[in-house]
Amino acid sequence: MKKSENIEKKINEVLDRIKPYLENDGGNLEYIKFEDGIVYVKLLGACAGCSMIDITLKDGIEAMLMDEVPEVLGVTRVE
């Protein structure tokens, strides 16, 4: 397995642990890609229009990914 594939596998494992919490509030997210240290995600359902999503994205999703996958430098959402 290539290093980038291993990183993406770890990223998806973390995201899979986060998704049930988002789903409880009617939302979800979709992994798009990992590029230059940045994880790109698309927010779905209630998350897409939630006023708290920036806090959830930075303090929750980004913090967990950066803590568990050292190669991750940040998270950005795409429309």
Order of alpha helices (4+ residues) and beta strands (2+ residues): alpha-beta-beta-alpha-beta
